[in-house]
Amino acid sequence: MDDQKAFCDSVDGAATQLVQLAARNAETCGLYLEGQIKKETPVDMGLLRAANGHQVDVDNGQITLTLYNVMEYAPYVHQGTGIYAEDGDGRKTPWVYTDAKGNTHKTAGQKPNPFMRRAIEKNKGKISKLLGEGSTSGT
């Protein structure tokens, strides 16, 4: 009976180590992608670029890597607005607004600039390597 318990304990320990390794790989991947996303992020004053980040969560062996941007307007830059919005979700007619200086402008929206998606697409191979996909040797 002691051998069976020792075996089960060793399997549990190995599973824990594998999850920890995968979480470290996800963190490395998150850091890498955060840098790549920064390169793709459009810059005016640099606030949008500086607001990119990532987070790795582990819950019951499930590892989640979340890439994010905390600026309120990030989705509008990424997905576009008005007639240009991805998936046709934007306003269908032009509109008028007045800026802080009192100047009136007419717009139909902003074309999408999917900086996060572009960074991920450009780096699919590197992402796979960082996550350890296709590696059987453990190195």
Disulfide bonds with the S-S distance in Angstrom:
none
